[in-house]
Amino acid sequence: MSDTPNAIDVVDAIKRYGDFTALQKISLSIYDNEFFTLLGPSGCGKTTLLRMIAGFEDVTEGAIFLFGDEIEDLPPNKRPVNTVFQNYALFPHMTVTENVGFGLEMRGRSKSEARARAGEMLELVQLSQFADRKPSQLSGGQQQRVALARALAPQPKVLLLDEPLSALDLKLRQAMRFELKELQRETGITFIFVTHDQEEALTMSDRIAVMSAGKLQQLGEAKDIYERPHNMFVADFIGETNLLEVSVDQIAGGRATCHLGGGHELTCNEVEGVGAGARVHMSVRPERLFLSDEPTESESLKGTVRDNIFVGTDIQTIIDLADGPQMIVRTSNSERGNKRIFDPGAQAYVNMEAEAARLLVD
C-alpha cells in the first residue's frame, strides 16, 4: 500500500493528564481506504488516541494530520470524521430513519434529503424493513447497524469505531466482524477500529497497531504481527504461545543457537541487539508444534505428556520437557498425518516446524 495516500498521520503525539502520561510519543500513519485497528488491553491508550483523532481530546505535544492537513485547531464537528460509540447512543424517541438522518439535518440538509440519504444507508446495512421502528424494538446487532448507518450517512472520510462489538454476544460479534469488513470495502472509507479482542483484530484488519502502557509496541499486518512478534508483550498478547527463557549460545548466518533448561537446544531467528551470552525469551506458537515417537530432522525436544485438553476443534497437549520447562502443543482433535495425540504419561518428542521459534526482545 506504499502508493496509497495517508488518511491519518500521527506524529510524536503525547497526551498528559496532569502528571500522568497516557500516550508516549506515538507516531504512525493510516492509509486511505484501510481497515486499521488499535489493539491493546484496557488502559493502554488506544481510546485516548482515537478521541484525539476525533477532536474530543487535545494533543499535549506532537501533531495529527488528516489527509496532510493538521487538525489540531479544528473542532470535532468540523472534522470529516465520524465516531461509532460503544453504547451506540441512539435516540430512543426517534425512529430508525430519524436516527440515521438526524446528523444530516444538523448539518443543514432538508428533511427530505436526510430521509432519502437515511434510506440509502439503511439499505446498505440491510435494515430497510425496520425503518419505522424505535431502537427499543431492535436487537443489539440491529442497533449497532443503525449506529453505523448514522455515522456513514454524512460520508465521512474516516470512520472511528470505539469497541462497537463489545456489548454483543459471541455469535453475533463473530457475524458482525465480517459485516464490518464488507461494509468498509463497499464504502471505501478508512475505518479505525479500537478493540482489546485479539481475534477481532486479526480477522478484520489490514494492519494492526499493538499498544501497551501508552506506547506503540508493534505495527504491521495481522499475519506479520502474529508470526513475527517483536517482543514478549506482543507474543503473549496476540494469541497463545509458548514463552521460554533461553540463553543465546552463538549467532551465525542470521540464526541463533539457544539453550533452555534440561540441556535442550533450539535454533531460531537472530534479533538485532541480542548477542551471544544474552538471556532472553523465545516464542513458539502451539500450532507450529507436533508430537512423535522419535526425534525428527527438525528441532526435537523430549518430554512427558501431562494432559490433553479438549477445546472443540483442537486438542491442547501439555507436555513436561525432561528436566526443563512445560510446553503446549495444539493438535487437530482428529489424527491427520503426523499430528498425533499421545495419552497422558506417554513419552514423546516435541517437534517444531521450520522457522517456528522466534527470539524476542524483552
Sequence and secondary structure as in RCSB ss.txt:
>XXXX:A:sequence
MSDTPNAIDVVDAIKRYGDFTALQKISLSIYDNEFFTLLGPSGCGKTTLLRMIAGFEDVTEGAIFLFGDEIEDLP
PNKRPVNTVFQNYALFPHMTVTENVGFGLEMRGRSKSEARARAGEMLELVQLSQFADRKPSQLSGGQQQRVALAR
ALAPQPKVLLLDEPLSALDLKLRQAMRFELKELQRETGITFIFVTHDQEEALTMSDRIAVMSAGKLQQLGEAKDI
YERPHNMFVADFIGETNLLEVSVDQIAGGRATCHLGGGHELTCNEVEGVGAGARVHMSVRPERLFLSDEPTESES
LKGTVRDNIFVGTDIQTIIDLADGPQMIVRTSNSERGNKRIFDPGAQAYVNMEAEAARLLVD
>XXXX:A:secstr
 TTS EEEEEEEEEEEETTEEEEEEEEEEEETT EEEEE  TTSSHHHHHHHHHTSS  SEEEEEETTEE TTS 
GGGSSEEEE TT    TTS HHHHHHHHHHHTT  HHHHHHHHHHHHHHTT GGGTTS GGGS HHHHHHHHHHH
HHTT  SEEEEESTTTTS HHHHHHHHHHHHHHHHHH  EEEEEES HHHHHHH SEEEEEETTEEEEEE HHHH
HHS SBHHHHHHSS  EEEEEEEEEEETTEEEEEEGGGEEEEEE  TT  TT EEEEEE GGGEEEESS  SS E
EEEEEEEEEE SSEEEEEEEETTS EEEEEEESS BTTB    TT EEEEEE TT  EEEB 
